[in-house]
Amino acid sequence: MATAAKFVAAEPIASGSAFAERHYSPAEIAERWSLSADAIRKLFEKEPGVLIIGSTVPRRGKRSYTTLRIPESVVVRVHRRLSKV
């Protein structure tokens, strides 16, 4: 006899949540700001709210690979801070 699976309704995504907003790659921001992707990566890697996907611990004899996804609100915050507005 099969048991019915129970599904829990997820909470709706708030329109102002970081999940729902546009996320950028370092290359996309680099192109718009006329900087290198490496410069953008260094600028945003320690910022709160940035998604870091992958391992930050290097593997033995290998380089670590990480992917950054930067929410639009973080891009705006850093731009405002850098432009001192």
PDB file as gemmi writes it, atoms N, CA and C in Angstrom:
CRYST1    1.000    1.000    1.000  90.00  90.00  90.00 P 1                      
ATOM      1  N   MET A   1       0.831  -1.176   0.000  1.00  0.00           N  
ATOM      2  CA  MET A   1       0.000   0.000   0.000  1.00  0.00           C  
ATOM      3  C   MET A   1       0.880   1.246   0.000  1.00  0.00           C  
ATOM      4  N   ALA A   2       0.673   2.108  -0.958  1.00  0.00           N  
ATOM      5  CA  ALA A   2       1.484   3.316  -1.093  1.00  0.00           C  
ATOM      6  C   ALA A   2       0.977   4.383  -0.135  1.00  0.00           C  
ATOM      7  N   THR A   3       1.931   5.087   0.456  1.00  0.00           N  
ATOM      8  CA  THR A   3       1.544   6.174   1.358  1.00  0.00           C  
ATOM      9  C   THR A   3       1.578   7.477   0.581  1.00  0.00           C  
ATOM     10  N   ALA A   4       0.694   8.336   0.904  1.00  0.00           N  
ATOM     11  CA  ALA A   4       0.642   9.638   0.234  1.00  0.00           C  
ATOM     12  C   ALA A   4       1.779  10.509   0.751  1.00  0.00           C  
ATOM     13  N   ALA A   5       2.465  11.152  -0.159  1.00  0.00           N  
ATOM     14  CA  ALA A   5       3.550  12.057   0.223  1.00  0.00           C  
ATOM     15  C   ALA A   5       2.946  13.341   0.771  1.00  0.00           C  
ATOM     16  N   LYS A   6       3.561  13.844   1.799  1.00  0.00           N  
ATOM     17  CA  LYS A   6       3.088  15.102   2.370  1.00  0.00           C  
ATOM     18  C   LYS A   6       3.952  16.225   1.825  1.00  0.00           C  
ATOM     19  N   PHE A   7       3.289  17.234   1.322  1.00  0.00           N  
ATOM     20  CA  PHE A   7       3.991  18.392   0.804  1.00  0.00           C  
ATOM     21  C   PHE A   7       3.694  19.575   1.695  1.00  0.00           C  
ATOM     22  N   VAL A   8       4.735  20.273   2.050  1.00  0.00           N  
ATOM     23  CA  VAL A   8       4.583  21.466   2.872  1.00  0.00           C  
ATOM     24  C   VAL A   8       4.632  22.658   1.929  1.00  0.00           C  
ATOM     25  N   ALA A   9       3.644  23.503   2.011  1.00  0.00           N  
ATOM     26  CA  ALA A   9       3.605  24.682   1.143  1.00  0.00           C  
ATOM     27  C   ALA A   9       4.733  25.626   1.533  1.00  0.00           C  
ATOM     28  N   ALA A  10       5.492  26.016   0.537  1.00  0.00           N  
ATOM     29  CA  ALA A  10       6.581  26.956   0.783  1.00  0.00           C  
ATOM     30  C   ALA A  10       6.014  28.352   0.929  1.00  0.00           C  
ATOM     31  N   GLU A  11       6.715  29.168   1.681  1.00  0.00           N  
ATOM     32  CA  GLU A  11       6.286  30.553   1.822  1.00  0.00           C  
ATOM     33  C   GLU A  11       6.491  31.264   0.498  1.00  0.00           C  
ATOM     34  N   PRO A  12       5.604  32.179   0.136  1.00  0.00           N  
ATOM     35  CA  PRO A  12       5.788  32.906  -1.122  1.00  0.00           C  
ATOM     36  C   PRO A  12       7.050  33.760  -1.063  1.00  0.00           C  
ATOM     37  N   ILE A  13       7.647  33.943  -2.205  1.00  0.00           N  
ATOM     38  CA  ILE A  13       8.863  34.736  -2.292  1.00  0.00           C  
ATOM     39  C   ILE A  13       8.483  36.207  -2.263  1.00  0.00           C  
ATOM     40  N   ALA A  14       9.061  36.911  -1.323  1.00  0.00           N  
ATOM     41  CA  ALA A  14       8.786  38.341  -1.224  1.00  0.00           C  
ATOM     42  C   ALA A  14       9.443  39.050  -2.399  1.00  0.00           C  
ATOM     43  N   SER A  15       8.758  40.021  -2.956  1.00  0.00           N  
ATOM     44  CA  SER A  15       9.287  40.708  -4.132  1.00  0.00           C  
ATOM     45  C   SER A  15      10.575  41.463  -3.815  1.00  0.00           C  
ATOM     46  N   GLY A  16      10.796  41.824  -2.560  1.00  0.00           N  
ATOM     47  CA  GLY A  16      11.998  42.557  -2.191  1.00  0.00           C  
ATOM     48  C   GLY A  16      13.124  41.666  -1.694  1.00  0.00           C  
ATOM     49  N   SER A  17      12.938  40.341  -1.743  1.00  0.00           N  
ATOM     50  CA  SER A  17      13.970  39.456  -1.220  1.00  0.00           C  
ATOM     51  C   SER A  17      15.141  39.356  -2.188  1.00  0.00           C  
ATOM     52  N   ALA A  18      16.306  39.036  -1.647  1.00  0.00           N  
ATOM     53  CA  ALA A  18      17.505  38.900  -2.476  1.00  0.00           C  
ATOM     54  C   ALA A  18      17.364  37.751  -3.465  1.00  0.00           C  
ATOM     55  N   PHE A  19      16.554  36.756  -3.131  1.00  0.00           N  
ATOM     56  CA  PHE A  19      16.350  35.622  -4.020  1.00  0.00           C  
ATOM     57  C   PHE A  19      15.702  36.050  -5.328  1.00  0.00           C  
ATOM     58  N   ALA A  20      14.747  36.950  -5.253  1.00  0.00           N  
ATOM     59  CA  ALA A  20      13.965  37.348  -6.419  1.00  0.00           C  
ATOM     60  C   ALA A  20      14.674  38.382  -7.287  1.00  0.00           C  
ATOM     61  N   GLU A  21      15.673  39.049  -6.768  1.00  0.00           N  
ATOM     62  CA  GLU A  21      16.301  40.097  -7.571  1.00  0.00           C  
ATOM     63  C   GLU A  21      17.331  39.541  -8.547  1.00  0.00           C  
ATOM     64  N   ARG A  22      17.691  40.323  -9.513  1.00  0.00           N  
ATOM     65  CA  ARG A  22      18.650  39.941 -10.555  1.00  0.00           C  
ATOM     66  C   ARG A  22      20.014  39.743  -9.925  1.00  0.00           C  
ATOM     67  N   HIS A  23      20.696  38.662 -10.318  1.00  0.00           N  
ATOM     68  CA  HIS A  23      22.067  38.382  -9.869  1.00  0.00           C  
ATOM     69  C   HIS A  23      22.994  38.494 -11.079  1.00  0.00           C  
ATOM     70  N   TYR A  24      24.163  39.074 -10.877  1.00  0.00           N  
ATOM     71  CA  TYR A  24      25.122  39.298 -11.950  1.00  0.00           C  
ATOM     72  C   TYR A  24      26.373  38.458 -11.739  1.00  0.00           C  
ATOM     73  N   SER A  25      27.002  38.100 -12.827  1.00  0.00           N  
ATOM     74  CA  SER A  25      28.312  37.450 -12.762  1.00  0.00           C  
ATOM     75  C   SER A  25      29.368  38.553 -12.720  1.00  0.00           C  
ATOM     76  N   PRO A  26      30.573  38.240 -12.252  1.00  0.00           N  
ATOM     77  CA  PRO A  26      31.645  39.244 -12.273  1.00  0.00           C  
ATOM     78  C   PRO A  26      31.922  39.774 -13.681  1.00  0.00           C  
ATOM     79  N   ALA A  27      31.801  38.919 -14.696  1.00  0.00           N  
ATOM     80  CA  ALA A  27      32.056  39.347 -16.076  1.00  0.00           C  
ATOM     81  C   ALA A  27      31.039  40.388 -16.540  1.00  0.00           C  
ATOM     82  N   GLU A  28      29.781  40.222 -16.137  1.00  0.00           N  
ATOM     83  CA  GLU A  28      28.740  41.185 -16.528  1.00  0.00           C  
ATOM     84  C   GLU A  28      28.998  42.557 -15.905  1.00  0.00           C  
ATOM     85  N   ILE A  29      29.368  42.570 -14.640  1.00  0.00           N  
ATOM     86  CA  ILE A  29      29.658  43.837 -13.963  1.00  0.00           C  
ATOM     87  C   ILE A  29      30.936  44.444 -14.531  1.00  0.00           C  
ATOM     88  N   ALA A  30      31.925  43.611 -14.794  1.00  0.00           N  
ATOM     89  CA  ALA A  30      33.197  44.089 -15.345  1.00  0.00           C  
ATOM     90  C   ALA A  30      32.983  44.801 -16.675  1.00  0.00           C  
ATOM     91  N   GLU A  31      32.123  44.255 -17.499  1.00  0.00           N  
ATOM     92  CA  GLU A  31      31.848  44.869 -18.806  1.00  0.00           C  
ATOM     93  C   GLU A  31      31.183  46.237 -18.634  1.00  0.00           C  
ATOM     94  N   ARG A  32      30.230  46.334 -17.715  1.00  0.00           N  
ATOM     95  CA  ARG A  32      29.519  47.599 -17.502  1.00  0.00           C  
ATOM     96  C   ARG A  32      30.399  48.656 -16.845  1.00  0.00           C  
ATOM     97  N   TRP A  33      31.315  48.220 -15.970  1.00  0.00           N  
ATOM     98  CA  TRP A  33      32.159  49.165 -15.251  1.00  0.00           C  
ATOM     99  C   TRP A  33      33.531  49.352 -15.910  1.00  0.00           C  
ATOM    100  N   SER A  34      33.772  48.705 -17.026  1.00  0.00           N  
ATOM    101  CA  SER A  34      35.055  48.778 -17.752  1.00  0.00           C  
ATOM    102  C   SER A  34      36.240  48.403 -16.861  1.00  0.00           C  
ATOM    103  N   LEU A  35      36.083  47.289 -16.165  1.00  0.00           N  
ATOM    104  CA  LEU A  35      37.139  46.728 -15.328  1.00  0.00           C  
ATOM    105  C   LEU A  35      37.328  45.270 -15.710  1.00  0.00           C  
ATOM    106  N   SER A  36      38.367  44.648 -15.182  1.00  0.00           N  
ATOM    107  CA  SER A  36      38.563  43.225 -15.432  1.00  0.00           C  
ATOM    108  C   SER A  36      37.668  42.407 -14.506  1.00  0.00           C  
ATOM    109  N   ALA A  37      37.337  41.210 -14.923  1.00  0.00           N  
ATOM    110  CA  ALA A  37      36.525  40.315 -14.095  1.00  0.00           C  
ATOM    111  C   ALA A  37      37.258  39.985 -12.797  1.00  0.00           C  
ATOM    112  N   ASP A  38      38.597  39.892 -12.848  1.00  0.00           N  
ATOM    113  CA  ASP A  38      39.379  39.629 -11.629  1.00  0.00           C  
ATOM    114  C   ASP A  38      39.255  40.781 -10.628  1.00  0.00           C  
ATOM    115  N   ALA A  39      39.254  42.011 -11.131  1.00  0.00           N  
ATOM    116  CA  ALA A  39      39.109  43.170 -10.241  1.00  0.00           C  
ATOM    117  C   ALA A  39      37.739  43.157  -9.579  1.00  0.00           C  
ATOM    118  N   ILE A  40      36.707  42.831 -10.344  1.00  0.00           N  
ATOM    119  CA  ILE A  40      35.354  42.749  -9.790  1.00  0.00           C  
ATOM    120  C   ILE A  40      35.264  41.628  -8.764  1.00  0.00           C  
ATOM    121  N   ARG A  41      35.860  40.493  -9.081  1.00  0.00           N  
ATOM    122  CA  ARG A  41      35.859  39.349  -8.158  1.00  0.00           C  
ATOM    123  C   ARG A  41      36.494  39.739  -6.817  1.00  0.00           C  
ATOM    124  N   LYS A  42      37.637  40.414  -6.852  1.00  0.00           N  
ATOM    125  CA  LYS A  42      38.306  40.842  -5.615  1.00  0.00           C  
ATOM    126  C   LYS A  42      37.479  41.871  -4.863  1.00  0.00           C  
ATOM    127  N   LEU A  43      36.801  42.738  -5.604  1.00  0.00           N  
ATOM    128  CA  LEU A  43      35.994  43.787  -5.001  1.00  0.00           C  
ATOM    129  C   LEU A  43      34.776  43.227  -4.267  1.00  0.00           C  
ATOM    130  N   PHE A  44      34.173  42.163  -4.815  1.00  0.00           N  
ATOM    131  CA  PHE A  44      32.912  41.651  -4.279  1.00  0.00           C  
ATOM    132  C   PHE A  44      33.032  40.375  -3.452  1.00  0.00           C  
ATOM    133  N   GLU A  45      34.157  39.686  -3.449  1.00  0.00           N  
ATOM    134  CA  GLU A  45      34.215  38.371  -2.804  1.00  0.00           C  
ATOM    135  C   GLU A  45      33.983  38.398  -1.298  1.00  0.00           C  
ATOM    136  N   LYS A  46      34.226  39.496  -0.648  1.00  0.00           N  
ATOM    137  CA  LYS A  46      34.023  39.588   0.811  1.00  0.00           C  
ATOM    138  C   LYS A  46      32.765  40.378   1.177  1.00  0.00           C  
ATOM    139  N   GLU A  47      32.008  40.816   0.193  1.00  0.00           N  
ATOM    140  CA  GLU A  47      30.792  41.606   0.448  1.00  0.00           C  
ATOM    141  C   GLU A  47      29.667  40.727   0.986  1.00  0.00           C  
ATOM    142  N   PRO A  48      28.965  41.194   2.008  1.00  0.00           N  
ATOM    143  CA  PRO A  48      27.804  40.447   2.500  1.00  0.00           C  
ATOM    144  C   PRO A  48      26.715  40.386   1.430  1.00  0.00           C  
ATOM    145  N   GLY A  49      26.094  39.225   1.292  1.00  0.00           N  
ATOM    146  CA  GLY A  49      25.005  39.055   0.344  1.00  0.00           C  
ATOM    147  C   GLY A  49      25.409  38.424  -0.968  1.00  0.00           C  
ATOM    148  N   VAL A  50      26.714  38.309  -1.230  1.00  0.00           N  
ATOM    149  CA  VAL A  50      27.197  37.713  -2.475  1.00  0.00           C  
ATOM    150  C   VAL A  50      27.164  36.193  -2.346  1.00  0.00           C  
ATOM    151  N   LEU A  51      26.625  35.527  -3.361  1.00  0.00           N  
ATOM    152  CA  LEU A  51      26.601  34.062  -3.367  1.00  0.00           C  
ATOM    153  C   LEU A  51      27.954  33.549  -3.834  1.00  0.00           C  
ATOM    154  N   ILE A  52      28.550  32.673  -3.052  1.00  0.00           N  
ATOM    155  CA  ILE A  52      29.814  32.040  -3.420  1.00  0.00           C  
ATOM    156  C   ILE A  52      29.535  30.557  -3.549  1.00  0.00           C  
ATOM    157  N   ILE A  53      29.621  30.068  -4.774  1.00  0.00           N  
ATOM    158  CA  ILE A  53      29.306  28.675  -5.071  1.00  0.00           C  
ATOM    159  C   ILE A  53      30.609  27.954  -5.361  1.00  0.00           C  
ATOM    160  N   GLY A  54      30.854  26.869  -4.655  1.00  0.00           N  
ATOM    161  CA  GLY A  54      32.084  26.103  -4.833  1.00  0.00           C  
ATOM    162  C   GLY A  54      32.903  26.133  -3.566  1.00  0.00           C  
ATOM    163  N   SER A  55      34.018  25.482  -3.622  1.00  0.00           N  
ATOM    164  CA  SER A  55      34.882  25.370  -2.455  1.00  0.00           C  
ATOM    165  C   SER A  55      35.894  26.506  -2.429  1.00  0.00           C  
ATOM    166  N   THR A  56      36.022  27.144  -1.282  1.00  0.00           N  
ATOM    167  CA  THR A  56      37.027  28.197  -1.135  1.00  0.00           C  
ATOM    168  C   THR A  56      38.344  27.637  -0.615  1.00  0.00           C  
ATOM    169  N   VAL A  57      38.332  26.353  -0.244  1.00  0.00           N  
ATOM    170  CA  VAL A  57      39.547  25.701   0.249  1.00  0.00           C  
ATOM    171  C   VAL A  57      40.230  25.017  -0.933  1.00  0.00           C  
ATOM    172  N   PRO A  58      41.476  25.399  -1.219  1.00  0.00           N  
ATOM    173  CA  PRO A  58      42.150  24.774  -2.360  1.00  0.00           C  
ATOM    174  C   PRO A  58      42.390  23.283  -2.124  1.00  0.00           C  
ATOM    175  N   ARG A  59      42.205  22.519  -3.179  1.00  0.00           N  
ATOM    176  CA  ARG A  59      42.499  21.089  -3.088  1.00  0.00           C  
ATOM    177  C   ARG A  59      44.000  20.903  -3.242  1.00  0.00           C  
ATOM    178  N   ARG A  60      44.481  19.830  -2.721  1.00  0.00           N  
ATOM    179  CA  ARG A  60      45.916  19.555  -2.738  1.00  0.00           C  
ATOM    180  C   ARG A  60      46.462  19.593  -4.168  1.00  0.00           C  
ATOM    181  N   GLY A  61      47.317  20.547  -4.419  1.00  0.00           N  
ATOM    182  CA  GLY A  61      47.944  20.679  -5.722  1.00  0.00           C  
ATOM    183  C   GLY A  61      47.050  21.232  -6.817  1.00  0.00           C  
ATOM    184  N   LYS A  62      45.850  21.629  -6.466  1.00  0.00           N  
ATOM    185  CA  LYS A  62      44.914  22.147  -7.468  1.00  0.00           C  
ATOM    186  C   LYS A  62      44.400  23.506  -7.008  1.00  0.00           C  
ATOM    187  N   ARG A  63      44.006  24.309  -7.957  1.00  0.00           N  
ATOM    188  CA  ARG A  63      43.439  25.607  -7.601  1.00  0.00           C  
ATOM    189  C   ARG A  63      41.963  25.420  -7.254  1.00  0.00           C  
ATOM    190  N   SER A  64      41.448  26.292  -6.409  1.00  0.00           N  
ATOM    191  CA  SER A  64      40.034  26.207  -6.052  1.00  0.00           C  
ATOM    192  C   SER A  64      39.207  26.963  -7.093  1.00  0.00           C  
ATOM    193  N   TYR A  65      38.035  26.439  -7.378  1.00  0.00           N  
ATOM    194  CA  TYR A  65      37.121  27.076  -8.313  1.00  0.00           C  
ATOM    195  C   TYR A  65      35.889  27.546  -7.563  1.00  0.00           C  
ATOM    196  N   THR A  66      35.584  28.815  -7.712  1.00  0.00           N  
ATOM    197  CA  THR A  66      34.373  29.354  -7.105  1.00  0.00           C  
ATOM    198  C   THR A  66      33.640  30.189  -8.145  1.00  0.00           C  
ATOM    199  N   THR A  67      32.340  30.235  -8.001  1.00  0.00           N  
ATOM    200  CA  THR A  67      31.500  31.051  -8.856  1.00  0.00           C  
ATOM    201  C   THR A  67      30.831  32.089  -7.981  1.00  0.00           C  
ATOM    202  N   LEU A  68      30.889  33.344  -8.394  1.00  0.00           N  
ATOM    203  CA  LEU A  68      30.225  34.415  -7.663  1.00  0.00           C  
ATOM    204  C   LEU A  68      28.963  34.822  -8.407  1.00  0.00           C  
ATOM    205  N   ARG A  69      27.909  35.067  -7.665  1.00  0.00           N  
ATOM    206  CA  ARG A  69      26.689  35.658  -8.199  1.00  0.00           C  
ATOM    207  C   ARG A  69      26.348  36.809  -7.269  1.00  0.00           C  
ATOM    208  N   ILE A  70      26.256  37.998  -7.846  1.00  0.00           N  
ATOM    209  CA  ILE A  70      26.161  39.223  -7.065  1.00  0.00           C  
ATOM    210  C   ILE A  70      24.769  39.849  -7.244  1.00  0.00           C  
ATOM    211  N   PRO A  71      23.987  39.927  -6.174  1.00  0.00           N  
ATOM    212  CA  PRO A  71      22.654  40.528  -6.270  1.00  0.00           C  
ATOM    213  C   PRO A  71      22.736  42.012  -6.651  1.00  0.00           C  
ATOM    214  N   GLU A  72      21.719  42.467  -7.346  1.00  0.00           N  
ATOM    215  CA  GLU A  72      21.682  43.853  -7.800  1.00  0.00           C  
ATOM    216  C   GLU A  72      21.791  44.833  -6.641  1.00  0.00           C  
ATOM    217  N   SER A  73      21.178  44.526  -5.500  1.00  0.00           N  
ATOM    218  CA  SER A  73      21.250  45.433  -4.344  1.00  0.00           C  
ATOM    219  C   SER A  73      22.688  45.578  -3.838  1.00  0.00           C  
ATOM    220  N   VAL A  74      23.481  44.517  -3.932  1.00  0.00           N  
ATOM    221  CA  VAL A  74      24.887  44.586  -3.514  1.00  0.00           C  
ATOM    222  C   VAL A  74      25.681  45.424  -4.513  1.00  0.00           C  
ATOM    223  N   VAL A  75      25.395  45.271  -5.798  1.00  0.00           N  
ATOM    224  CA  VAL A  75      26.068  46.066  -6.833  1.00  0.00           C  
ATOM    225  C   VAL A  75      25.796  47.551  -6.590  1.00  0.00           C  
ATOM    226  N   VAL A  76      24.548  47.885  -6.323  1.00  0.00           N  
ATOM    227  CA  VAL A  76      24.183  49.285  -6.068  1.00  0.00           C  
ATOM    228  C   VAL A  76      24.879  49.801  -4.821  1.00  0.00           C  
ATOM    229  N   ARG A  77      24.900  48.998  -3.759  1.00  0.00           N  
ATOM    230  CA  ARG A  77      25.535  49.406  -2.498  1.00  0.00           C  
ATOM    231  C   ARG A  77      27.030  49.675  -2.689  1.00  0.00           C  
ATOM    232  N   VAL A  78      27.722  48.785  -3.382  1.00  0.00           N  
ATOM    233  CA  VAL A  78      29.167  48.955  -3.596  1.00  0.00           C  
ATOM    234  C   VAL A  78      29.430  50.148  -4.509  1.00  0.00           C  
ATOM    235  N   HIS A  79      28.628  50.307  -5.542  1.00  0.00           N  
ATOM    236  CA  HIS A  79      28.809  51.448  -6.453  1.00  0.00           C  
ATOM    237  C   HIS A  79      28.628  52.761  -5.699  1.00  0.00           C  
ATOM    238  N   ARG A  80      27.598  52.823  -4.855  1.00  0.00           N  
ATOM    239  CA  ARG A  80      27.350  54.027  -4.067  1.00  0.00           C  
ATOM    240  C   ARG A  80      28.515  54.298  -3.134  1.00  0.00           C  
ATOM    241  N   ARG A  81      29.042  53.253  -2.495  1.00  0.00           N  
ATOM    242  CA  ARG A  81      30.173  53.413  -1.576  1.00  0.00           C  
ATOM    243  C   ARG A  81      31.417  53.884  -2.307  1.00  0.00           C  
ATOM    244  N   LEU A  82      31.682  53.312  -3.480  1.00  0.00           N  
ATOM    245  CA  LEU A  82      32.880  53.671  -4.238  1.00  0.00           C  
ATOM    246  C   LEU A  82      32.790  55.084  -4.841  1.00  0.00           C  
ATOM    247  N   SER A  83      31.589  55.495  -5.195  1.00  0.00           N  
ATOM    248  CA  SER A  83      31.424  56.826  -5.798  1.00  0.00           C  
ATOM    249  C   SER A  83      31.224  57.894  -4.730  1.00  0.00           C  
ATOM    250  N   LYS A  84      31.138  57.487  -3.468  1.00  0.00           N  
ATOM    251  CA  LYS A  84      31.015  58.388  -2.317  1.00  0.00           C  
ATOM    252  C   LYS A  84      29.823  59.324  -2.468  1.00  0.00           C  
ATOM    253  N   VAL A  85      28.705  58.766  -2.920  1.00  0.00           N  
ATOM    254  CA  VAL A  85      27.482  59.565  -3.086  1.00  0.00           C  
ATOM    255  C   VAL A  85      26.647  59.457  -1.842  1.00  0.00           C  
TER     256      VAL A  85                                                      
END                                                                             
